[in-house]
Amino acid sequence: KSWSFQSAQSIWGIPIAGSYSLYGGGGYLIAFDQNTINNIINEFEEHKWIDRQTRAVFVEFTIYCPNINHFAYVILLAEFLDTGGILPYSNIYPFNVHHPPGILGAYVQLCEVIGIIFTLVGVLYAIFIFGKKKWAALKDLWFVVDLSAVLVGICTASMLL
């Protein structure tokens, strides 16, 4: 399926917002590895895939760093303007798929579960206090601190799940 158009639905693509436009998630795709990238670039030049009609070229890949057990999803984007200019865009999304092996991995999972439980208790506490005092609860400094901690906990839990 190299160099054939793929719809966003067929590849589970999501829209990506560049600096100039929003791109729908589909397009002409090619899978590459370290050995074939030079051949792909030569094919780009030979068949003139980048011309005045080209609006954007994406390079998306995932890399793995084994010494810290992390992955990174990288998006590189070059947006071609009508005036002939290019707007570069890049974003790196680090993530962790695997827990450390052995007792350390079990400890990490236990800490994550305890953190989620504390966050749920904090949500219930915030709902209870807010239901009791309504908007006046926001005048209490310690309630605002607790509410901030709960919101950070929710953000953290959403990244874990």
Legacy VTK file of the C-alpha trace (Angstrom):
# vtk DataFile Version 3.0
C-alpha trace
ASCII
DATASET POLYDATA
POINTS 161 float
0.000 0.000 0.000
2.971 2.318 -0.388
2.192 5.641 -2.019
-1.532 4.953 -2.198
-3.999 7.259 -0.541
-5.248 6.020 2.835
-8.294 7.550 4.491
-8.134 8.613 8.123
-10.623 5.884 9.081
-8.583 3.090 7.491
-5.423 3.976 9.426
-7.078 5.263 12.617
-5.666 8.681 11.820
-6.537 11.721 13.863
-6.509 15.321 12.652
-3.258 17.163 13.292
-3.170 20.935 13.638
-0.144 22.581 12.115
0.721 26.260 12.292
-1.052 27.036 9.001
-3.871 24.505 8.667
-5.633 21.452 10.112
-4.864 18.166 8.365
-7.450 15.395 8.375
-5.362 12.368 9.333
-5.242 10.536 5.987
-2.893 10.824 3.043
-0.238 9.064 1.006
1.662 6.737 3.307
4.920 4.836 3.181
6.434 2.682 5.888
10.170 3.115 6.295
13.041 1.915 8.395
16.609 3.058 8.849
17.853 1.091 5.828
15.300 2.337 3.292
15.041 6.031 4.163
17.635 7.089 1.546
15.764 5.153 -1.165
12.533 6.855 -0.131
14.097 10.322 -0.307
15.520 9.540 -3.754
12.076 8.338 -4.877
10.590 11.594 -3.548
12.964 13.579 -5.735
12.728 11.311 -8.794
8.923 11.322 -8.960
8.625 14.963 -7.842
6.264 14.203 -4.975
6.896 17.618 -3.455
5.755 20.354 -5.836
3.635 23.545 -5.811
0.497 21.484 -5.070
1.957 19.952 -1.894
0.503 21.432 1.285
2.270 19.393 3.964
4.711 16.553 4.496
4.530 14.597 7.749
7.136 12.280 9.169
5.805 10.300 12.118
7.745 7.664 13.987
8.131 6.059 17.384
11.498 5.518 19.010
12.428 3.467 22.059
15.117 4.253 24.627
15.900 0.961 26.388
18.068 2.355 29.179
15.125 4.285 30.664
12.335 2.074 29.244
10.540 4.938 27.472
9.001 5.423 24.052
8.613 8.705 22.207
6.130 9.389 19.422
7.563 12.098 17.156
5.713 14.234 14.608
7.711 16.317 12.154
5.705 18.511 9.804
6.689 20.836 6.977
3.814 23.038 5.785
4.257 24.562 2.343
2.732 28.025 1.955
1.242 29.503 -1.215
3.994 32.111 -1.146
6.715 29.447 -1.373
7.706 29.472 2.284
7.862 26.517 4.636
6.548 26.407 8.205
8.284 23.703 10.244
6.489 22.060 13.168
7.613 19.317 15.517
6.205 17.653 18.585
7.479 14.857 20.801
5.134 12.794 22.971
7.039 10.626 25.481
5.234 7.670 27.031
5.917 4.525 29.022
4.277 1.240 28.038
5.961 -1.234 30.342
6.499 -1.201 34.092
9.904 -2.202 35.423
10.221 -5.950 35.971
10.076 -7.659 39.351
9.294 -6.129 42.717
9.942 -2.584 41.480
7.196 -2.944 38.861
4.759 -4.225 41.489
5.687 -1.281 43.733
5.091 1.209 40.901
1.667 -0.321 40.188
0.756 -0.254 43.891
1.710 3.434 44.104
-0.381 4.203 41.013
-3.427 2.450 42.512
-2.974 4.274 45.835
-2.669 7.582 43.968
-5.901 6.905 42.073
-7.689 5.996 45.330
-6.500 9.227 46.979
-7.657 11.180 43.927
-11.120 9.579 44.071
-11.391 10.371 47.794
-10.338 13.950 47.020
-13.011 14.221 44.314
-15.676 13.003 46.746
-14.428 15.443 49.407
-14.498 18.354 46.944
-18.026 17.443 45.820
-19.181 17.198 49.451
-17.671 20.558 50.483
-18.828 22.298 47.313
-22.341 20.897 47.773
-22.399 22.153 51.358
-20.882 25.637 50.896
-21.581 26.230 47.174
-19.476 29.028 45.664
-18.385 30.254 49.105
-16.084 27.220 49.275
-13.814 28.900 46.728
-13.081 31.669 49.259
-11.396 29.146 51.565
-7.692 28.975 50.659
-7.234 25.386 51.834
-10.208 24.177 49.819
-8.670 25.767 46.717
-5.354 24.040 47.514
-7.173 20.702 47.961
-9.137 21.253 44.753
-5.902 22.020 42.875
-4.336 18.802 44.194
-7.414 16.856 43.073
-7.240 18.385 39.581
-3.545 17.496 39.302
-4.403 13.972 40.485
-7.104 13.670 37.812
-4.650 14.815 35.122
-2.059 12.328 36.358
-4.570 9.467 36.503
-5.773 10.261 32.987
-2.206 9.895 31.723
-1.826 6.517 33.437
-5.029 5.018 32.059
LINES 1 162
161 0 1 2 3 4 5 6 7 8 9 10 11 12 13 14 15 16 17 18 19 20 21 22 23 24 25 26 27 28 29 30 31 32 33 34 35 36 37 38 39 40 41 42 43 44 45 46 47 48 49 50 51 52 53 54 55 56 57 58 59 60 61 62 63 64 65 66 67 68 69 70 71 72 73 74 75 76 77 78 79 80 81 82 83 84 85 86 87 88 89 90 91 92 93 94 95 96 97 98 99 100 101 102 103 104 105 106 107 108 109 110 111 112 113 114 115 116 117 118 119 120 121 122 123 124 125 126 127 128 129 130 131 132 133 134 135 136 137 138 139 140 141 142 143 144 145 146 147 148 149 150 151 152 153 154 155 156 157 158 159 160
